[in-house]
Amino acid sequence: MSTFVIHPTDEQAKVVTAFLEALNISFVMNDNTNELPEHVLKGIQKSREDIKAGRTMTYDEFKSRKKAM
């Protein structure tokens, strides 16, 4: 058994799906490309909480801290 990973446009996906169905080839279509990994979602949530709590710095503050390292 072979596995193919393709990245078709919406129009191409319709054609590929029809082709695979016509040849009676089993396939799995994954449309979850917009979902972020759990660790990324947790990082975003933590950052939002930091902002609400006032734990922020300007870009200039960030640059000066980086230079001090």
ABEGO torsion letter per residue (X at the ends): XBBBBBBBBAAAAAAAAAAAAAAGBBBBBBAAAABBBAAAAAAAAAAAAAAAAGBBBBAAAAAAAAAAX
